[in-house]
């Protein structure tokens, strides 16, 4: 006999685990026997949502929504922002060009010697300014101005290659903590142009501010960062030295202006509410799929499980002879074979049930005919429709009996006057 704990688990806990398969209640049995396959489907149903949750979680983490826009900005909002710039000419012109850097008030800015990473070093690659702080100016439209002068006069026309480098943010949308990393290995951007020895050339580039707002959702806290970069757009103007009488040693200038526009990025990660909204948007189709699986693979064996549950209680209702004789349709199986089929081992019964699922509407399969007979027996004797019809018949029979009893006189103790002649007539009738 099963222990009380095992019985409690089977009767009270398993039915709730098998929640996808609706329990059938009949008068003779409080609950149907729990379906093992239905329990497996219930676990698969939960596992499907767990896997779906993890997929949505990682997708939302790797693919946040990114929006980009531009807006106008006042120049004073750039005041205090820091930039690092480096510039130089090609190697063959190193000792023939003099650089002079001016700030917005035309004051000379001291230059440092930097390496290729724009870090101060004895390994000369660039003349540079490191973490230069932008200042406010009411007299000029630029923040920095670089003049290039030749050390000696060159009459023939030659192009002098010039390059300017800036440490600017590398936008990395997948970096949750620092999407604008100015110290990334690819964060140094280089621009090249040419100064002719017979012309005075003026180049201009705009320094733009980029703001990046992150709405962290359930991944991290919201944050806001700002960095500067040089716009790709370059403006230039050229003047012939011979026609304008300009200084023959002056090559030209390179000015850094402040842009009137700001680039705005907004990165939004899903919140917990949006995550569960996406998750439960799949609830209906998944439920529909599992409902079909339950209907096809579990429900056809409901009556068989009811029979097994009643059999465990040693109920005379499950007598094999009674079940066999109740089936009035054509049978190909004999009564002894029917009884032997009921005694098959669990493995054989499992495969019989599996086959019965595919042909539960037909009783011509010799292997599963006995299951069809059991299912038909349960449907006819334990279904709610059968119970209701029998209840109505019983109530009608009782009403008819009561009506007959009310119409018939009570002759066991008749209270009749013997002097009345009708007394002798009633006695004669009773004797007859």
PyMOL commands that set and color helices and strands:
alter all, ss='L'
color gray80, all
select helices_A, chain A and resi 4-17+36-62+75-78+91-96+241-244+272-280+283-297+299-312+316-318+320-326+335-342+346-358+369-382+384-407+422-431
alter helices_A, ss='H'
color red, helices_A
select strands_A, chain A and resi 65-72+82-89+97-103+112-114+126-133+142-150+159-167+170-171+180-181+188-196+199-215+223-240+250-268
alter strands_A, ss='S'
color yellow, strands_A
deselect
rebuild
show_as cartoon
